Amino acid sequence: MLSTGWANLGYVLGMLQGEVMRVLLLFYLAPVWTVLFSRIMLGERPNRYGYAIVALSLCGAFIMLWRPGLGLPVPHSTAEWLGLSAGMGFALSNVVSRRAGHLSVEVKSFSLWLGTVVLALPFVWWQGGAGQQVAAITAASWGLLMLVGLVLCATSFAMQYGITHLPANRAIVLLLSELVFAAISSGLLANEVMFLREWLGALLIVAASLLSGRLGRAGDAEKIRP
C-alpha cells in the first residue's frame, strides 16, 4: 500500500514541479531497484542480464544528470528526487505484488488506491486552503476529474492484473511506450527540449529497461537455494 501509494504520489508531484522527460527517465530507473528487491524478496539471483541492467541504467543516469560545475551526477532538484524515489516505490510495489501472489487483483488494486489517498491527504492538508480550492471547482471540471478517476482506476486494475501474471522485471518493459508519448507531448504541450547528452542517457536507460525483460524468461533467473 505504501510503496505503490508513493509511486503514484511522487510521480505526480515530480511531473508537476519538474521537466517531464527528466522526471520520467529517473522514474524508469526502476529496473535497477527491481533487480535489488527481487534478489531480497523473491530470491532471484541476478545473472549477466541483471548486472548489465544495473550498469546501463546507472551509466544512463550519470550521463543525463551530469552538469558541469554542479559536482556529482545526482538529482539536483526536488522534482528529480521525487521521480527517482517514485521509481523505487514502483519497483518495490511490483516485487511485493509478485510475492503476494495469493492475494486477488481486486485487493491489490484497492491497496494501490488506499495507499495513494493515505499519503496524499497529509500533503493536501499541509498545503492548506483545500476547502476553498474544492469549492472553486466547476461542474465541467468535476466531470473531467471523474473521467480521469475512472481511467486511472481501470489502468491500475489492468496493471495489477499484468504484474500478478508476469515476472516483476518484465512488467516495467511493457510500460516503456509511455516514454514515447511523454517525449512527444512534452515537446508539443510543454515546449521542453532534450539535448544530446540527455538523449544519450535516455537511450541507455531505455536499453536497460528493455533488457530487463530477459530476466523474466524461463531459466534466466536462478532461484536461491535454502
Backbone bond lengths (Angstrom), bond angles and torsions (degrees), N, CA, C in turn:
res aa  C-N    CA-C-N  psi(-1)  N-CA   C-N-CA  omega(-1)  CA-C   N-CA-C  phi
1 M - - - 1.462 - - 1.529 110.22 -
2 L 1.332 116.55 -47.11 1.451 120.32 -177.81 1.527 112.34 -70.55
3 S 1.323 117.08 -40.80 1.463 119.66 -177.73 1.526 111.66 -66.91
4 T 1.314 116.20 -45.44 1.468 118.46 -179.18 1.525 110.96 -74.11
5 G 1.344 117.32 -30.44 1.453 120.28 175.19 1.518 111.71 -63.45
6 W 1.346 116.23 -43.72 1.457 118.92 178.65 1.523 111.48 -70.03
7 A 1.323 117.60 -34.91 1.463 120.22 177.13 1.528 110.38 -56.65
8 N 1.324 116.58 -42.82 1.460 120.79 179.81 1.531 111.79 -72.18
9 L 1.336 116.56 -50.41 1.453 120.14 -176.14 1.529 111.46 -65.98
10 G 1.330 117.39 -46.71 1.456 120.74 179.98 1.515 112.46 -62.74
11 Y 1.333 116.05 -37.57 1.461 121.10 178.80 1.527 110.78 -63.21
12 V 1.328 116.21 -47.79 1.464 120.49 -178.59 1.529 111.15 -65.22
13 L 1.335 117.57 -45.24 1.464 120.65 179.81 1.529 111.07 -62.69
14 G 1.333 116.51 -40.26 1.457 119.70 178.15 1.517 111.97 -63.28
15 M 1.329 116.17 -40.82 1.465 120.39 179.14 1.527 111.16 -65.15
16 L 1.321 116.69 -38.42 1.461 119.91 -178.16 1.520 112.04 -70.05
17 Q 1.337 117.19 -29.97 1.462 120.42 -172.38 1.525 114.12 -100.73
18 G 1.332 118.02 -21.84 1.459 119.39 -172.50 1.515 113.82 -125.23
19 E 1.328 115.09 -169.98 1.455 121.96 177.04 1.527 108.92 -75.74
20 V 1.309 116.02 131.98 1.466 121.55 -172.57 1.520 111.73 -56.28
21 M 1.323 117.46 -52.19 1.467 119.60 -172.79 1.524 112.09 -70.53
22 R 1.317 118.30 -36.91 1.464 119.85 179.67 1.526 110.33 -66.10
23 V 1.317 117.26 -44.95 1.462 120.66 177.90 1.526 110.34 -63.39
24 L 1.329 116.41 -42.48 1.456 120.41 -177.85 1.525 111.37 -65.43
25 L 1.322 117.13 -40.84 1.459 120.05 -179.35 1.526 111.48 -68.80
26 L 1.320 117.23 -36.04 1.460 119.46 174.69 1.526 110.61 -66.49
27 F 1.314 116.15 -36.11 1.468 120.36 174.72 1.526 110.36 -60.91
28 Y 1.339 116.50 -38.06 1.459 120.48 -177.21 1.522 113.60 -82.91
29 L 1.325 116.73 14.86 1.468 119.72 162.92 1.525 110.37 -77.22
30 A 1.319 116.35 3.82 1.468 122.15 -178.32 1.530 113.97 -50.78
31 P 1.357 120.50 -36.14 1.473 118.57 178.46 1.529 113.89 -56.48
32 V 1.350 117.02 -32.82 1.466 119.38 177.26 1.523 110.32 -61.26
33 W 1.327 115.56 -48.06 1.454 119.84 -179.17 1.530 111.42 -70.96
34 T 1.337 116.89 -30.37 1.465 119.63 177.74 1.520 111.12 -64.06
35 V 1.335 116.45 -41.19 1.465 120.18 176.87 1.520 110.35 -59.59
36 L 1.334 116.45 -43.67 1.463 120.76 -178.76 1.525 111.26 -67.14
37 F 1.332 117.33 -49.32 1.466 120.96 -177.60 1.530 111.62 -67.27
38 S 1.341 116.94 -35.94 1.466 119.98 177.72 1.520 110.89 -64.49
39 R 1.323 116.01 -36.39 1.472 120.47 177.71 1.528 110.66 -64.14
40 I 1.338 116.74 -41.30 1.456 121.14 -175.38 1.523 111.87 -78.87
41 M 1.348 117.16 -44.81 1.460 120.98 -168.50 1.526 113.67 -99.09
42 L 1.338 117.55 -27.81 1.465 120.07 -177.83 1.520 112.81 -109.73
43 G 1.335 117.01 -7.54 1.451 119.60 -179.84 1.504 114.10 72.20
44 E 1.333 118.03 26.88 1.462 121.96 179.58 1.517 109.58 -93.11
45 R 1.318 116.19 117.35 1.460 120.65 178.92 1.528 109.84 -77.07
46 P 1.337 118.67 132.40 1.464 119.84 173.41 1.522 110.33 -64.37
47 N 1.323 116.36 134.30 1.457 119.99 173.21 1.521 108.64 -103.88
48 R 1.320 117.42 -158.65 1.469 119.30 -177.74 1.521 111.28 -63.05
49 Y 1.331 117.13 -31.68 1.460 119.90 177.97 1.534 110.43 -69.01
50 G 1.324 115.82 -39.13 1.452 119.30 179.60 1.520 112.29 -61.56
51 Y 1.324 116.48 -45.03 1.460 119.63 178.91 1.522 111.33 -67.85
52 A 1.327 117.06 -36.39 1.465 120.28 177.50 1.525 111.00 -65.56
53 I 1.333 116.69 -37.77 1.468 121.15 178.45 1.518 110.45 -61.45
54 V 1.334 116.42 -47.34 1.456 120.70 179.66 1.526 110.48 -60.65
55 A 1.337 116.85 -45.29 1.464 120.72 -177.88 1.528 111.50 -64.55
56 L 1.336 117.07 -47.13 1.461 120.36 -179.24 1.527 111.54 -63.55
57 S 1.331 116.55 -44.53 1.454 120.12 -178.10 1.525 111.75 -63.21
58 L 1.316 116.67 -46.18 1.458 120.06 -178.56 1.523 111.47 -67.03
59 C 1.332 116.96 -39.61 1.468 119.77 176.89 1.527 110.61 -62.93
60 G 1.331 115.73 -42.94 1.454 119.37 178.53 1.513 111.96 -62.28
61 A 1.334 116.49 -42.47 1.467 120.25 179.11 1.524 111.28 -64.97
62 F 1.334 117.30 -42.41 1.461 120.26 -179.25 1.531 110.77 -63.44
63 I 1.338 116.48 -42.97 1.465 119.78 179.71 1.527 110.90 -64.64
64 M 1.313 116.75 -42.81 1.456 121.04 -176.79 1.530 111.43 -69.93
65 L 1.321 117.51 -36.86 1.461 121.34 -174.96 1.523 113.48 -88.24
66 W 1.329 117.12 -14.53 1.462 119.32 -175.98 1.523 110.45 -69.27
67 R 1.317 115.30 128.16 1.459 121.57 176.40 1.522 108.12 -136.04
68 P 1.316 117.95 127.54 1.475 120.32 -178.69 1.529 111.41 -56.13
69 G 1.320 114.88 133.31 1.451 119.83 175.99 1.514 115.45 87.14
70 L 1.354 117.64 -2.67 1.462 120.27 -177.83 1.524 112.75 -108.26
71 G 1.313 116.67 5.02 1.461 118.62 175.96 1.520 112.81 83.86
72 L 1.328 115.47 -143.56 1.457 121.48 -175.06 1.533 111.74 -60.67
73 P 1.344 116.72 145.08 1.478 120.17 179.48 1.526 111.96 -77.17
74 V 1.318 115.66 76.77 1.461 121.91 177.87 1.525 107.74 -124.64
75 P 1.340 118.60 163.47 1.468 119.86 177.22 1.528 111.13 -53.59
76 H 1.330 115.86 134.89 1.461 120.95 -175.30 1.518 113.21 -112.33
77 S 1.319 117.67 9.37 1.458 119.92 178.95 1.521 108.87 -143.82
78 T 1.326 114.98 161.51 1.464 119.73 178.28 1.523 110.96 -59.96
79 A 1.333 116.80 -40.34 1.465 120.71 -179.09 1.526 111.29 -61.66
80 E 1.332 117.02 -40.30 1.465 120.20 -179.71 1.522 111.01 -68.16
81 W 1.335 117.66 -39.36 1.458 120.22 176.20 1.527 110.82 -65.20
82 L 1.324 116.67 -37.30 1.461 120.42 177.14 1.523 110.93 -62.83
83 G 1.338 117.31 -44.30 1.459 120.45 178.58 1.517 112.54 -62.59
84 L 1.337 115.90 -42.08 1.464 120.41 179.16 1.522 111.53 -64.05
85 S 1.333 117.12 -47.40 1.459 120.49 -178.43 1.530 111.73 -69.30
86 A 1.340 116.90 -33.05 1.464 119.86 176.21 1.524 111.00 -64.22
87 G 1.330 116.37 -37.17 1.456 120.02 175.75 1.517 112.31 -64.20
88 M 1.329 116.21 -36.78 1.461 120.28 175.69 1.524 110.48 -64.95
89 G 1.338 116.02 -42.42 1.459 119.42 177.15 1.516 112.22 -63.61
90 F 1.328 116.46 -38.41 1.460 120.41 179.00 1.525 111.08 -65.22
91 A 1.335 116.44 -44.09 1.465 120.18 178.72 1.525 110.81 -62.29
92 L 1.323 116.66 -44.02 1.462 120.24 179.86 1.523 111.03 -63.53
93 S 1.324 117.02 -41.27 1.472 119.64 -179.87 1.522 111.27 -65.04
94 N 1.348 117.37 -36.55 1.463 120.27 176.83 1.523 111.55 -62.17
95 V 1.332 115.79 -46.10 1.463 120.36 -177.92 1.524 110.47 -67.20
96 V 1.346 116.91 -42.86 1.456 120.19 178.66 1.524 111.19 -63.18
97 S 1.338 116.37 -38.02 1.464 120.53 178.26 1.520 111.04 -62.44
98 R 1.338 116.58 -39.36 1.458 120.13 176.87 1.526 110.93 -67.29
99 R 1.323 116.43 -40.56 1.466 119.94 -179.33 1.527 111.26 -65.84
100 A 1.333 116.04 -36.26 1.464 120.87 179.89 1.522 110.18 -89.47
101 G 1.321 115.47 52.50 1.459 120.28 -177.46 1.519 113.83 -65.99
102 H 1.334 117.26 -18.27 1.467 120.64 -178.76 1.522 111.46 -79.46
103 L 1.331 117.63 -13.62 1.459 120.33 179.42 1.525 110.21 -85.61
104 S 1.320 116.03 149.53 1.462 120.60 -179.09 1.524 110.86 -76.63
105 V 1.333 115.23 161.68 1.461 120.40 177.02 1.522 110.28 -63.15
106 E 1.336 117.03 -34.88 1.461 120.65 179.70 1.531 111.18 -62.58
107 V 1.331 116.37 -43.06 1.467 120.48 179.35 1.522 110.86 -64.28
108 K 1.323 116.68 -42.49 1.466 120.45 -180.00 1.517 111.25 -65.93
109 S 1.329 116.78 -41.02 1.465 119.74 178.21 1.521 111.01 -63.97
110 F 1.340 116.27 -41.27 1.465 119.78 178.94 1.521 110.84 -63.39
111 S 1.327 117.13 -38.65 1.461 119.92 178.98 1.526 110.57 -64.67
112 L 1.337 117.10 -34.12 1.461 121.16 177.30 1.527 110.20 -62.74
113 W 1.340 115.98 -49.83 1.471 119.67 -179.01 1.528 110.65 -64.74
114 L 1.335 116.76 -42.90 1.459 120.32 -178.19 1.522 110.75 -64.50
115 G 1.327 116.91 -42.43 1.457 120.42 179.60 1.516 112.23 -62.03
116 T 1.329 116.25 -40.04 1.467 119.91 178.46 1.519 111.18 -64.23
117 V 1.337 116.43 -42.55 1.468 120.64 179.82 1.525 110.68 -65.71
118 V 1.331 116.56 -45.67 1.466 121.19 -177.21 1.526 111.29 -60.54
119 L 1.321 117.70 -38.90 1.459 120.67 -179.23 1.520 112.39 -82.79
120 A 1.332 116.94 -28.53 1.467 119.96 -176.60 1.526 111.99 -77.97
121 L 1.325 117.82 -34.58 1.462 120.28 -176.01 1.536 112.94 -59.18
122 P 1.351 119.99 -46.13 1.479 118.47 177.07 1.523 112.30 -61.33
123 F 1.324 117.01 -34.19 1.464 120.09 178.54 1.525 110.84 -66.60
124 V 1.338 116.44 -42.56 1.465 120.46 177.29 1.524 110.69 -62.83
125 W 1.335 116.76 -42.48 1.464 121.21 179.00 1.529 110.86 -63.74
126 W 1.320 116.92 -39.81 1.471 121.62 -179.88 1.518 111.54 -64.99
127 Q 1.334 117.10 -37.08 1.457 120.19 179.06 1.526 111.60 -65.27
128 G 1.320 116.81 -36.60 1.454 120.67 -179.84 1.524 112.48 81.20
129 G 1.316 115.26 160.84 1.458 120.36 177.75 1.505 114.83 70.10
130 A 1.333 117.86 22.23 1.463 120.36 -176.80 1.524 111.42 -64.56
131 G 1.336 116.66 -39.56 1.454 119.88 -179.13 1.517 112.50 -60.96
132 Q 1.333 116.54 -45.13 1.454 120.52 179.44 1.528 111.58 -65.59
133 Q 1.330 116.18 -38.14 1.462 119.29 179.89 1.522 111.14 -66.85
134 V 1.330 117.26 -40.45 1.463 120.15 178.80 1.529 110.55 -66.37
135 A 1.323 116.69 -41.14 1.464 120.56 -179.65 1.525 111.93 -64.75
136 A 1.329 116.92 -26.35 1.466 120.68 -178.00 1.527 113.11 -82.17
137 I 1.326 117.90 -8.30 1.465 120.56 -179.25 1.524 109.63 -71.73
138 T 1.313 116.43 129.58 1.465 121.32 -179.21 1.520 110.77 -80.16
139 A 1.339 115.89 167.00 1.464 120.70 179.46 1.526 111.49 -62.02
140 A 1.324 115.95 -39.78 1.470 119.66 178.83 1.525 110.79 -63.45
141 S 1.333 115.35 -39.82 1.466 119.07 179.10 1.525 111.42 -67.58
142 W 1.355 117.02 -36.63 1.458 119.92 175.94 1.524 110.64 -61.25
143 G 1.318 116.78 -40.81 1.462 119.99 177.54 1.514 111.89 -62.31
144 L 1.342 116.41 -41.36 1.462 120.69 178.31 1.518 110.93 -65.94
145 L 1.342 117.26 -40.57 1.460 121.15 178.60 1.529 111.33 -63.72
146 M 1.323 116.70 -39.88 1.462 120.43 178.08 1.520 110.80 -64.55
147 L 1.329 116.45 -39.25 1.468 119.85 178.21 1.521 110.79 -64.82
148 V 1.334 116.13 -44.21 1.464 120.38 177.51 1.525 110.47 -61.41
149 G 1.342 116.67 -41.14 1.462 120.12 178.89 1.518 112.62 -61.95
150 L 1.332 116.75 -42.72 1.462 120.22 178.76 1.522 111.32 -63.75
151 V 1.333 116.13 -42.09 1.471 119.98 179.58 1.522 110.77 -63.98
152 L 1.346 116.82 -43.22 1.462 120.20 -179.98 1.524 111.79 -65.94
153 C 1.330 117.21 -38.40 1.469 120.31 177.85 1.524 110.33 -63.59
154 A 1.337 116.23 -44.91 1.460 119.92 178.68 1.522 111.24 -63.81
155 T 1.342 116.17 -39.56 1.463 120.71 179.69 1.523 111.43 -64.87
156 S 1.335 116.24 -45.03 1.463 119.65 -179.00 1.526 111.21 -65.23
157 F 1.328 116.80 -37.41 1.464 119.86 177.91 1.525 110.06 -64.13
158 A 1.338 116.47 -45.51 1.466 120.26 179.50 1.523 111.07 -63.62
159 M 1.346 116.94 -39.30 1.454 120.57 -179.36 1.524 110.95 -66.22
160 Q 1.342 116.74 -43.05 1.461 119.37 178.94 1.525 111.30 -64.18
161 Y 1.324 116.60 -35.69 1.470 119.70 177.39 1.528 109.79 -64.17
162 G 1.339 116.00 -44.42 1.458 119.17 -179.98 1.512 112.41 -65.84
163 I 1.359 116.70 -43.16 1.458 120.25 -179.66 1.522 111.17 -63.08
164 T 1.339 116.01 -36.28 1.461 120.07 -179.63 1.514 111.61 -65.12
165 H 1.334 117.58 -33.09 1.457 121.68 -174.07 1.520 113.53 -105.09
166 L 1.337 117.56 2.75 1.461 121.08 179.16 1.521 109.65 -124.72
167 P 1.339 117.37 152.59 1.455 119.67 173.38 1.520 110.49 -59.93
168 A 1.324 115.62 148.32 1.464 120.27 -174.58 1.518 112.48 -58.63
169 N 1.346 117.96 -37.54 1.452 121.14 -176.42 1.520 112.97 -73.64
170 R 1.335 117.65 -23.45 1.453 119.60 -178.73 1.518 111.58 -84.37
171 A 1.331 117.32 -24.01 1.470 119.73 -177.26 1.515 111.36 -61.15
172 I 1.342 117.40 -39.51 1.454 120.74 -177.69 1.514 111.19 -63.77
173 V 1.351 117.82 -31.78 1.461 121.33 -177.72 1.523 110.78 -65.50
174 L 1.327 116.67 -38.39 1.455 120.71 -176.97 1.525 112.31 -68.77
175 L 1.327 117.40 -14.09 1.458 120.83 179.34 1.529 112.46 -95.43
176 L 1.329 117.11 1.52 1.457 119.97 -175.82 1.524 112.98 -67.19
177 S 1.332 117.66 -19.69 1.466 119.19 177.41 1.520 110.87 -60.02
178 E 1.341 116.68 -22.19 1.461 120.37 177.96 1.520 111.35 -60.86
179 L 1.336 117.23 -33.56 1.452 120.45 179.99 1.519 111.25 -62.83
180 V 1.328 116.33 -39.33 1.469 120.23 -179.85 1.524 110.38 -63.79
181 F 1.333 116.20 -50.02 1.464 120.28 -179.34 1.526 111.06 -65.22
182 A 1.337 116.93 -36.88 1.464 120.03 179.98 1.527 111.03 -67.19
183 A 1.332 117.22 -40.40 1.462 120.73 179.53 1.528 110.99 -62.69
184 I 1.331 115.77 -42.05 1.470 120.00 -179.73 1.526 110.87 -69.21
185 S 1.335 116.24 -48.34 1.467 119.79 -175.81 1.522 112.30 -69.30
186 S 1.343 117.86 -36.24 1.465 119.31 179.73 1.520 111.40 -66.82
187 G 1.338 116.38 -31.74 1.457 119.58 176.79 1.514 112.53 -74.16
188 L 1.343 116.10 -41.38 1.464 120.38 -176.37 1.528 112.78 -79.01
189 L 1.347 116.85 -39.88 1.457 120.47 -172.26 1.527 113.54 -98.75
190 A 1.327 117.12 -31.35 1.468 120.26 -176.45 1.523 113.18 -110.97
191 N 1.347 117.01 -1.24 1.468 121.71 179.23 1.527 112.89 55.72
192 E 1.340 116.14 35.37 1.459 120.34 178.36 1.531 109.94 -87.75
193 V 1.331 115.34 143.92 1.458 121.36 -178.77 1.520 108.80 -125.95
194 M 1.327 116.52 130.81 1.460 121.48 175.66 1.526 108.83 -102.29
195 F 1.327 115.66 135.68 1.447 120.56 -179.11 1.526 110.45 -92.51
196 L 1.339 116.18 175.58 1.461 120.76 -173.39 1.519 111.51 -58.83
197 R 1.349 117.57 -42.78 1.461 120.36 -179.29 1.516 111.18 -60.65
198 E 1.327 116.60 -40.93 1.455 120.04 -179.54 1.520 111.62 -70.48
199 W 1.333 117.00 -36.33 1.467 119.70 176.46 1.523 110.92 -64.48
200 L 1.341 116.85 -38.86 1.462 120.30 178.68 1.527 110.49 -64.92
201 G 1.327 117.12 -45.02 1.460 120.33 176.88 1.511 111.66 -62.05
202 A 1.338 116.19 -40.61 1.468 120.11 178.55 1.517 111.14 -62.93
203 L 1.330 116.66 -39.85 1.470 120.57 179.76 1.522 111.12 -60.84
204 L 1.329 117.45 -42.12 1.467 120.73 179.57 1.520 111.39 -67.32
205 I 1.340 117.68 -39.75 1.463 120.70 179.16 1.518 111.10 -65.96
206 V 1.342 116.71 -42.86 1.461 120.40 177.74 1.529 110.68 -63.93
207 A 1.332 116.90 -40.84 1.461 120.29 177.68 1.520 111.04 -60.61
208 A 1.332 116.63 -39.89 1.463 120.26 177.72 1.518 110.90 -64.61
209 S 1.321 117.26 -40.79 1.459 120.60 179.42 1.521 111.07 -65.30
210 L 1.328 116.48 -40.93 1.461 119.35 177.73 1.528 110.96 -65.84
211 L 1.321 115.93 -39.30 1.463 119.93 179.28 1.514 111.69 -66.41
212 S 1.338 116.99 -26.80 1.460 119.53 -178.69 1.521 111.73 -64.55
213 G 1.347 117.27 -21.96 1.455 119.66 176.12 1.512 112.79 -63.55
214 R 1.334 117.11 -24.31 1.458 120.56 178.42 1.522 112.10 -67.34
215 L 1.343 115.60 -25.48 1.461 118.77 -178.77 1.517 112.06 -68.38
216 G 1.347 116.39 -24.06 1.448 119.12 -176.34 1.511 113.90 -85.50
217 R 1.319 118.70 -5.22 1.450 121.06 -178.10 1.524 110.51 -77.72
218 A 1.277 113.85 148.14 1.464 119.83 -177.71 1.511 110.86 -57.45
219 G 1.302 114.47 128.59 1.470 119.61 175.27 1.496 114.17 91.68
220 D 1.334 118.70 -11.42 1.453 120.89 -177.79 1.520 111.93 -78.68
221 A 1.326 116.87 -38.88 1.464 120.21 -178.40 1.515 109.51 -102.60
222 E 1.314 115.81 124.19 1.454 120.24 179.37 1.522 109.78 -88.82
223 K 1.308 115.90 135.60 1.446 120.57 177.01 1.528 110.43 -80.51
224 I 1.305 116.14 143.90 1.460 120.36 176.62 1.514 109.44 -73.79
225 R 1.255 116.63 128.72 1.457 120.37 178.33 1.511 110.52 -86.52
226 P 1.332 116.52 137.22 1.477 119.15 -179.80 1.528 110.64 -66.52
